[in-house]
Amino acid sequence: MKGKRIVLWGWVIAVAGMIFGFSAMNGPESMELSNGFTAWFMRLFYPDVESLPLERQQQIYELFVFIVRKTAHFSEFAALGMPLLLLLREYRLRRAAFWSWVIGTLYAGTDELHQYFNGTRTPSLRDVGIDSAGVLFGILVIVLLSGLLTRMKAKKKAV
C-alpha cells in the first residue's frame, strides 16, 4: 500500500510539474510548440488547405490553433485528474472524486495565475473551465474503469 501511494504521488507530481513547465514557457515558445502540432493536424485533416485563398487559410489555421491549444489544456488536466482520484482513494478519503476535482480545478486556477506572472502569457477563466472539465474527464475515466474492473472480477468469482 505504501509503495502504491509513492507511485501515485510521483504520478501526480510529474503531471503537475509538466503542466507547470508548459505554463513557464513564454508566449513565443508556447506558440512555437502549438504551431508544430497545428501544422501536423492541418495536413492530416485538411490536406488541400494550401489550395484555398490566403484569407481562408488563415481562418482555418486560427481555428486549428484554438483546437490544439484547448485540447492540450483539457488533456493535461485529464492526466492530472486520474492519479489525483487514485491517490485520494488510496487514502480512503470520503468523496474522493469530488475532492480530486476541487484540487485539480484549484491547480488550474494557480496555473493561469502562473501564466499571468510569466509576462508574455495571458491568463484565462475559459482555460480554467477547460482544465476543470479535463480533470473531471480524467476522474470519470477512472470511475468507469474501476466499475468495469469490479464487474469483471465479480463475474470471474461467479463462474
N, C-alpha and C positions, 0 to 999 in steps of 0.2 A: 504494500500500500504506500509506503514512504517513497519507494522508487517511482511509482506511478505519479505521485504528486510532484516529484522533482522533474520528471519528463514533462508533465503538463505545465508547470511553472516555466520551464525552459521554452516550451512552445509559445506560451502567452508572451513572454519577454521577447522572444525572437520576432514574432509578428508585430508587437508594439514597436520594437526597435526598427523594423523595416519601414513601418508607417512613419515613424519619426524621421528616418533617413530621407524618405521621399519628401516630407514636408520641409526638411532643411535645405533642399535644393533651391537655388534661386530661380526666378521666373524663367530666364532663358534656358537653364539646364533642364528644368521640368518640361518646357515646351519641346526641347530637342528630343527628349525621351518619348514624349507623346507623339511627336511628328513621325518618328520611326515606325511606331505601331500604326499610326493613322495611314501612312503611305502603304504599308503592307495590307491593311484591311481594305483600303480603297481599291488596290489592284485585285484583291480577292473578290470583292463583292460588286465592283463597278469597273471591270477591266477596260471598257471603252470610254472612260471619263475624259481622256485627253482629246477625244474627237468632238467634245462639246465646246461651245463658246466659253471664253475665259471667265466671264462673269458667273456662268453656271458651274464651272469647275470650282471656283472659289466658294460658292454656296455649298456645294457638296462636300468640299474639303472641311469647311467650318462645321457642318453637321457631323462629319466623321470625327473631328477633333472633340466635339462635345460628347459624342457617344463613347469614344475611347477613354476620355478623362473621367467621365462619370461612372463608367463600368469599372475603371480601376479603383475609384473610391469605394464602390459597392463591394467589389471582390476583396480588397484589402481588409475591410471591416467584417465581411463574412468569415474570412480566415481568422479573425480575432474572436468572433462570437463562438466558434466551435470549441476551441480549447478553454475559453472562459467558462462555458457551461460545464464541460467535463471536469474542470478544476473545482468549481463550486459544488458540483455533485459529489466529488471525491471527499469534500469536507462535510457532506451531508447537510448543506445549507438549505433551509426551507425556501421554497420559491426560487430555486437556483436559476431557472430560466429568466425570471423577471429581473433578478439582480445582475445576471450576466448582461442583459440588455441595458440596464441602467449604467453599469460600469463601462460597457462599450460605447454607449452614447455620450457619457461624460468624457471619455477619452477622445471621441470625435470632436467634441467642443474644444478640448485643450489642443487638439491637432490644428484646428482652424485658428485658434489664438496664437499658436506657434508660428503659423504662416504669416500672421499679421506682423509679428516681430521680425520676420525674415527680411522685410523691407521691399522685396520685389514680388511678393505674392499678395493675393487679396483673399481674406477670409470670407466665407460664405455660409449663411444659415442654410441655404439649399444643400450645400455639401454635407453639413451636419445631418440633415434629414436623410440624404442618400446613404451616408455612413451608418446611421442608425438603422435604416432599412436593411443594410448589408449585415449588420450584427444580428438583427432578427432573423434574417435568412439563414445565417450560419447556425443559429440556435435551432431553428426549425429542422435543418438537415440532421442535426444530432438527435433531436427528439424523434424524428421519423425513423432514422436508422436504429436507434435504441429500441423503439417499438417493434420494428421488423425483426431485430435480433432476438428480442424476448419471445415473440411469437414462434420464431423458428426453433428456439430452444424448447419451448413448451410442446411443440409438435413432435420433436425428437423424443422427448420424455414419454409422450403418449403412445408412441409406436413400440 
